[in-house]
């Protein structure tokens, strides 16, 4: 089967430039998130905040991913998507610097919102950009930027605490601020990317996002996505602090969170290839749940013994992220409904997951310990298993919501980024 051609007018140099921009952007998508956990205690002390406020800091990325991501398609329909990402990365760099110099909690929180603009819009726009510029190498480029994202998260987890310790007093500010440099570097290739050619002509089909409320499969996918994201952000945001409270050094705790992030790198490449095989889905789900249970139980009963093993097992459990991304492409029949389902599931899912990290912070503040965190993650594993079992059944949202797509004249619509033919999403 012949691979689809690259966009008309594209050169090898232009494609290499786009690929570089995509990978550099992927590297930045999780650095600002993963750099918080290793120095959370220093942030609490430096800003004079409670555990509940610290929990809000760790959950803010999820709220931003849920809210800001919906702005991606309208912005990219009005402006060049490369320029949208360049602007988002500039805002991200300013937010990173703003957090580093923040004199108060509220300024730090505002900086966090700005920082997450790059991550939220990158989540939404990169798949469409890859689809346009590399129609015959989509898997390769998605794997490349997913790997870069995992590498960036791992580097941030491992290096933040040592940087803070090396600087000394208020070192956490430098450890958080240094990531602005990488965001600025990612801006440069986007500014040089040539204007992409338009999609094929013809009327686009409208996808009514609100209609997906009537789909039980969409809700099940959203809860599954939200619970796996909750697991991930509790791990990234709180396990380092938990290990420190148990007596581990900040550098060692951060390094172990980095080990967790490193485990995810090969999973991002391997899990989707297994997920597309229907017969493998539920056995993989059971394996992921076993890894979560073993990892959390190890941290609960023996946090300072074989900690690398417990964190590695949790990293294996986080293969549920790659699994749900692959399932999104299998649970709708057309490109239009796949894009609509992905937007809605990630938006609802991140909103659901946002409760996790902040609840951990509140429960830690009320009880002085981490019992609440373990109750929360164990309940999350149970919910993951139930919803995961349901979404592994072969079915599509198109069958649950008749008339999901229609003509572009049916209501207010906006062209979704990177779609060929253009995908029109109903905002009404």
C-alpha positions as CSV (number, residue, x, y, z in Angstrom):
1,X,0.0,0.0,0.0
2,X,1.5,3.3,-1.1
3,X,2.0,5.9,1.7
4,X,0.1,9.2,1.3
5,X,2.2,11.9,-0.3
6,X,3.6,14.8,1.7
7,X,1.8,18.2,1.4
8,X,2.3,19.9,-2.0
9,X,5.3,22.2,-2.0
10,X,7.0,20.7,1.0
11,X,10.7,20.0,0.7
12,X,12.9,17.7,2.7
13,X,14.4,20.8,4.5
14,X,10.9,22.0,5.3
15,X,9.8,18.6,6.6
16,X,12.9,18.3,8.7
17,X,12.2,21.8,10.2
18,X,8.6,20.8,11.0
19,X,9.8,17.5,12.6
20,X,12.4,19.4,14.7
21,X,9.7,21.9,15.9
22,X,7.3,19.0,16.7
23,X,9.9,17.1,18.7
24,X,11.2,20.2,20.6
25,X,7.6,21.1,21.4
26,X,6.9,17.6,22.7
27,X,10.0,17.9,25.0
28,X,8.4,20.9,26.7
29,X,4.9,19.5,27.2
30,X,5.6,18.0,30.6
31,X,8.7,19.8,32.0
32,X,6.8,22.4,33.8
33,X,4.5,19.8,35.4
34,X,7.2,17.2,36.4
35,X,9.5,19.8,37.9
36,X,7.0,20.7,40.7
37,X,6.9,17.4,42.7
38,X,10.6,17.2,43.6
39,X,10.7,20.7,45.2
40,X,7.1,20.8,46.4
41,X,8.2,21.1,50.1
42,X,10.5,24.0,49.2
43,X,7.6,25.7,47.4
44,X,5.4,25.3,50.4
45,X,8.0,26.8,52.6
46,X,9.0,29.6,50.2
47,X,5.5,30.8,49.6
48,X,4.2,30.0,53.1
49,X,1.3,27.8,51.9
50,X,-0.6,24.9,53.3
51,X,-0.8,21.3,51.9
52,X,-4.2,22.1,50.5
53,X,-2.8,25.0,48.5
54,X,0.1,22.8,47.4
55,X,-2.5,20.3,46.2
56,X,-4.1,23.1,44.1
57,X,-0.7,23.7,42.5
58,X,-0.4,20.1,41.5
59,X,-3.9,19.9,40.1
60,X,-3.8,23.2,38.2
61,X,-2.2,21.6,35.1
62,X,-5.2,19.2,34.8
63,X,-7.7,22.0,35.0
64,X,-5.7,24.0,32.4
65,X,-5.5,20.9,30.1
66,X,-9.3,20.6,30.4
67,X,-10.2,24.2,29.7
68,X,-7.5,25.6,27.4
69,X,-7.3,22.6,25.1
70,X,-10.8,23.4,23.7
71,X,-9.3,26.7,22.4
72,X,-6.8,24.9,20.1
73,X,-9.0,24.2,17.1
74,X,-10.6,27.7,16.9
75,X,-7.2,29.4,17.2
76,X,-5.6,27.2,14.6
77,X,-8.6,27.8,12.2
78,X,-8.0,31.5,12.4
79,X,-4.2,31.5,12.6
80,X,-1.4,29.3,11.3
81,X,-1.2,26.4,13.8
82,X,2.6,26.8,13.9
83,X,2.2,30.4,15.0
84,X,-0.4,29.4,17.6
85,X,2.1,26.9,19.1
86,X,4.9,29.5,18.9
87,X,2.8,32.0,20.8
88,X,1.7,29.3,23.3
89,X,5.4,28.4,24.0
90,X,6.2,32.1,24.5
91,X,3.4,32.4,27.0
92,X,4.7,29.2,28.6
93,X,8.2,30.6,29.0
94,X,6.8,33.8,30.6
95,X,4.7,31.7,32.9
96,X,7.7,29.6,33.9
97,X,9.7,32.7,34.7
98,X,6.7,34.2,36.5
99,X,6.5,31.1,38.8
100,X,10.2,31.3,39.5
101,X,10.0,34.9,40.8
102,X,6.5,34.8,42.3
103,X,6.3,36.6,45.6
104,X,3.0,35.0,46.6
105,X,0.8,31.9,46.1
106,X,-1.6,33.7,43.8
107,X,1.1,35.0,41.5
108,X,2.6,31.5,41.4
109,X,-0.8,30.1,40.5
110,X,-1.3,32.7,37.7
111,X,2.2,31.8,36.4
112,X,1.2,28.1,36.5
113,X,-1.9,28.8,34.3
114,X,0.3,30.7,31.8
115,X,2.8,27.8,31.9
116,X,0.2,25.3,31.0
117,X,-0.9,27.1,27.8
118,X,1.9,25.5,25.9
119,X,1.1,22.0,27.2
120,X,-2.6,22.3,26.7
121,X,-2.4,23.6,23.1
122,X,0.4,21.2,22.3
123,X,-1.8,18.3,23.4
124,X,-4.5,19.3,21.0
125,X,-2.6,20.7,17.9
126,X,0.4,18.4,17.5
127,X,-1.6,15.3,16.3
128,X,-3.2,17.4,13.5
129,X,0.1,19.0,12.5
130,X,1.7,15.6,12.2
131,X,-1.3,14.3,10.2
132,X,-0.9,17.2,7.7
133,X,2.9,17.2,7.2
134,X,3.7,13.5,7.6
135,X,0.6,11.6,6.3
136,X,2.7,8.5,5.5
137,X,4.8,8.6,8.7
138,X,2.2,9.5,11.3
139,X,3.2,6.7,13.7
140,X,6.8,7.6,13.5
141,X,6.3,11.3,14.3
142,X,3.7,10.7,17.0
143,X,6.1,8.2,18.6
144,X,8.9,10.7,18.3
145,X,7.2,13.6,20.0
146,X,5.6,11.2,22.6
147,X,9.1,9.9,23.4
148,X,10.4,13.5,23.6
149,X,7.5,14.3,26.0
150,X,8.4,11.4,28.2
151,X,12.1,12.3,28.1
152,X,11.4,15.9,29.0
153,X,9.3,14.8,31.9
154,X,12.0,12.4,33.1
155,X,14.8,14.9,32.8
156,X,12.7,17.5,34.8
157,X,11.9,14.9,37.5
158,X,15.6,13.9,37.9
159,X,17.3,17.2,37.6
160,X,15.0,19.6,39.5
161,X,16.1,18.7,43.0
162,X,19.8,18.6,42.3
163,X,19.6,22.1,40.6
164,X,17.8,23.5,43.6
165,X,20.3,22.0,46.0
166,X,23.3,23.3,44.0
167,X,21.9,26.9,44.0
168,X,21.2,26.9,47.7
169,X,18.8,29.4,49.2
170,X,15.7,29.7,47.1
171,X,17.2,27.2,44.7
172,X,13.7,25.9,43.9
173,X,13.1,29.1,42.0
174,X,16.0,28.5,39.7
175,X,15.1,24.9,39.3
176,X,11.7,25.8,38.1
177,X,12.8,28.8,36.0
178,X,15.4,27.0,33.9
179,X,12.8,25.3,31.8
180,X,11.9,28.6,30.1
181,X,15.1,28.3,28.1
182,X,13.8,25.1,26.4
183,X,10.4,26.6,25.7
184,X,12.1,29.6,23.9
185,X,14.3,27.2,21.9
186,X,11.2,25.4,20.7
187,X,9.7,28.7,19.4
188,X,12.4,29.3,16.8
189,X,11.7,26.5,14.3
190,X,8.0,27.2,14.3
191,X,8.7,30.8,13.1
192,X,10.6,29.4,10.1
193,X,8.0,26.7,9.2
194,X,6.5,27.4,5.7
195,X,2.8,28.0,5.4
196,X,1.1,24.7,4.9
197,X,-1.0,23.9,1.9
198,X,-4.8,23.8,2.3
199,X,-6.9,20.7,2.6
200,X,-9.0,19.3,-0.1
201,X,-12.0,21.1,-1.2
202,X,-15.7,20.3,-0.7
203,X,-18.1,20.9,2.2
204,X,-16.9,19.9,5.6
205,X,-19.1,17.9,8.0
206,X,-20.1,19.3,11.3
207,X,-19.5,17.3,14.5
208,X,-21.8,18.1,17.3
209,X,-19.8,17.8,20.4
210,X,-22.8,18.2,22.7
211,X,-24.3,15.1,21.1
212,X,-21.6,13.0,22.7
213,X,-23.3,13.6,26.0
214,X,-25.8,10.9,24.9
215,X,-23.0,8.3,24.4
216,X,-22.3,5.9,27.2
217,X,-19.1,4.9,25.5
218,X,-17.9,8.5,25.4
219,X,-18.6,8.9,29.2
220,X,-16.8,5.6,29.9
221,X,-13.8,6.7,27.9
222,X,-13.8,10.0,29.7
223,X,-13.9,8.4,33.1
224,X,-11.2,5.9,32.1
225,X,-9.0,8.8,30.7
226,X,-9.7,10.9,33.8
227,X,-8.8,8.1,36.3
228,X,-5.6,7.2,34.5
229,X,-4.6,10.9,34.4
230,X,-5.4,11.1,38.1
231,X,-3.0,8.2,38.8
232,X,-0.3,9.8,36.7
233,X,-0.6,13.3,38.3
234,X,-0.7,11.9,41.9
235,X,2.5,10.0,41.0
236,X,4.2,13.0,39.5
237,X,2.9,15.5,42.0
238,X,3.0,13.7,45.3
239,X,5.1,10.5,45.4
240,X,8.4,12.5,45.7
241,X,7.0,14.4,48.7
242,X,5.7,11.2,50.2
243,X,9.1,9.6,49.9
244,X,10.8,12.6,51.4
245,X,8.4,12.6,54.3
246,X,9.4,8.9,54.8
247,X,13.0,10.0,55.1
248,X,14.4,9.9,51.6
249,X,16.6,12.7,50.3
250,X,15.0,15.2,47.8
251,X,17.5,14.2,45.1
252,X,16.8,10.5,45.5
253,X,13.0,11.0,45.5
254,X,13.2,13.1,42.4
255,X,15.4,10.5,40.7
256,X,12.9,7.8,41.4
257,X,10.1,9.8,39.9
258,X,12.4,10.1,36.9
259,X,12.7,6.3,36.8
260,X,9.0,6.2,36.7
261,X,8.9,8.6,33.8
262,X,11.7,6.6,31.9
263,X,9.6,3.4,32.1
264,X,6.8,5.2,30.2
265,X,9.1,6.0,27.2
266,X,9.1,2.5,25.6
267,X,5.4,1.9,26.6
268,X,4.4,4.9,24.5
269,X,5.7,3.0,21.5
270,X,4.7,-0.5,22.3
271,X,1.3,-0.3,24.0
272,X,-0.6,1.2,21.0
273,X,0.6,-1.6,18.7
274,X,-0.9,-4.1,21.2
275,X,-4.1,-2.1,21.8
276,X,-5.1,-2.3,18.1
277,X,-5.4,-6.1,18.5
278,X,-8.9,-6.6,20.1
279,X,-7.9,-9.9,21.7
280,X,-5.0,-8.2,23.6
281,X,-6.9,-5.3,25.1
282,X,-8.4,-6.9,28.2
283,X,-5.3,-9.0,29.1
284,X,-3.2,-5.8,28.8
285,X,-5.7,-4.0,31.0
286,X,-5.5,-6.7,33.7
287,X,-1.7,-6.4,33.5
288,X,-1.7,-2.7,34.0
289,X,-4.1,-2.9,37.0
290,X,-1.8,-5.6,38.6
291,X,1.2,-3.2,38.1
292,X,-0.7,-0.3,39.7
293,X,-1.8,-2.5,42.7
294,X,1.7,-3.9,43.3
295,X,3.4,-0.5,42.9
296,X,1.1,1.3,45.3
297,X,1.1,-1.5,47.8
298,X,4.9,-1.6,47.8
299,X,5.0,2.1,48.5
300,X,2.5,1.8,51.3
301,X,4.2,-1.1,53.1
302,X,7.9,-0.6,52.3
303,X,8.4,2.9,50.9
304,X,12.2,2.8,51.4
305,X,12.8,-0.8,50.4
306,X,13.0,-1.6,46.7
307,X,11.5,1.8,45.9
308,X,12.8,1.6,42.4
309,X,10.7,-1.5,41.8
310,X,7.5,0.1,43.1
311,X,8.1,3.2,41.0
312,X,8.9,1.1,37.9
313,X,5.7,-0.9,38.4
314,X,3.7,2.3,38.7
315,X,5.3,3.4,35.4
316,X,4.2,0.2,33.8
317,X,0.7,0.8,35.0
318,X,0.8,4.2,33.4
319,X,0.7,2.4,30.0
320,X,-3.1,3.0,30.4
321,X,-2.4,6.5,28.9
322,X,-1.1,5.1,25.6
323,X,-3.9,2.5,25.7
324,X,-6.7,5.0,25.9
325,X,-5.1,7.2,23.2
326,X,-5.2,4.2,20.9
327,X,-8.7,3.3,21.9
328,X,-9.9,6.8,20.9
329,X,-9.0,6.0,17.3
330,X,-10.8,2.7,17.4
331,X,-14.1,3.7,19.0
332,X,-15.3,6.0,16.2
333,X,-15.7,5.3,12.5
334,X,-14.7,8.6,10.8
335,X,-11.9,11.1,11.2
336,X,-14.5,13.7,12.2
337,X,-15.9,11.6,15.0
338,X,-12.5,10.5,16.2
339,X,-11.4,14.1,16.6
340,X,-14.7,15.1,18.3
341,X,-14.4,12.1,20.6
342,X,-10.8,12.8,21.5
343,X,-11.5,16.5,22.3
344,X,-14.5,15.7,24.5
345,X,-12.9,12.7,26.3
346,X,-9.7,14.6,27.1
347,X,-11.7,17.7,28.2
348,X,-14.0,15.8,30.5
349,X,-11.3,13.4,31.5
350,X,-8.8,16.1,32.6
351,X,-11.6,17.8,34.5
352,X,-12.4,14.6,36.4
353,X,-8.7,13.9,37.1
354,X,-8.2,17.4,38.6
355,X,-9.8,16.3,41.8
356,X,-7.1,13.8,42.6
357,X,-3.9,15.8,43.4
358,X,-5.9,18.5,45.2
359,X,-7.7,15.9,47.4
360,X,-4.3,14.4,48.3
361,X,-3.1,17.8,49.5
362,X,-6.2,18.5,51.5
363,X,-6.3,15.0,53.1
364,X,-2.6,15.3,53.9
365,X,-3.3,18.7,55.6
366,X,-6.2,17.3,57.6
367,X,-4.7,14.0,58.7
368,X,-1.0,14.8,58.7
369,X,-0.3,11.6,56.6
370,X,-0.9,9.9,53.4
371,X,-3.7,7.4,54.2
372,X,-6.1,9.4,52.1
373,X,-3.8,9.3,49.1
374,X,-3.7,5.5,49.2
375,X,-7.4,5.2,49.6
376,X,-7.9,7.5,46.6
377,X,-5.5,5.7,44.3
378,X,-6.8,2.3,45.2
379,X,-10.4,3.4,44.5
380,X,-9.0,4.9,41.2
381,X,-7.6,1.5,40.2
382,X,-10.9,-0.1,40.8
383,X,-12.7,2.5,38.7
384,X,-10.0,2.1,36.0
385,X,-10.6,-1.6,35.8
386,X,-14.4,-1.3,35.5
387,X,-14.4,1.4,32.9
388,X,-11.4,-0.1,31.1
389,X,-13.3,-3.4,30.8
390,X,-16.3,-1.6,29.3
391,X,-14.4,0.4,26.7
392,X,-12.5,-2.6,25.5
393,X,-15.7,-4.0,24.1
394,X,-15.7,-3.4,20.3
395,X,-18.2,-0.7,19.5
396,X,-18.3,2.9,18.2
397,X,-19.9,6.2,19.4
398,X,-21.4,6.6,15.9
399,X,-23.8,3.8,16.6
400,X,-24.9,5.3,20.0
401,X,-25.4,8.8,18.6
402,X,-27.2,8.7,15.3
403,X,-26.8,11.9,13.2
404,X,-23.6,12.8,15.1
405,X,-22.3,14.5,11.9
406,X,-24.1,16.8,9.5
407,X,-23.5,19.6,7.1
408,X,-21.4,22.5,8.0
409,X,-24.5,24.8,7.7
410,X,-26.3,23.2,10.6
411,X,-24.9,25.6,13.2
412,X,-21.9,27.6,14.4
413,X,-18.8,25.7,13.6
414,X,-15.0,26.0,13.5
415,X,-12.4,24.2,11.4
416,X,-10.3,21.8,13.4
417,X,-6.5,22.1,13.0
418,X,-4.6,19.8,10.7
419,X,-7.5,17.8,9.3
420,X,-7.7,16.7,5.7
421,X,-10.4,17.1,4.6
422,X,-11.1,19.9,7.1
423,X,-12.9,18.8,10.2
424,X,-15.6,21.2,11.4
425,X,-16.5,21.1,15.1
426,X,-19.8,22.5,16.2
427,X,-19.3,25.0,19.1
428,X,-23.0,25.2,19.8
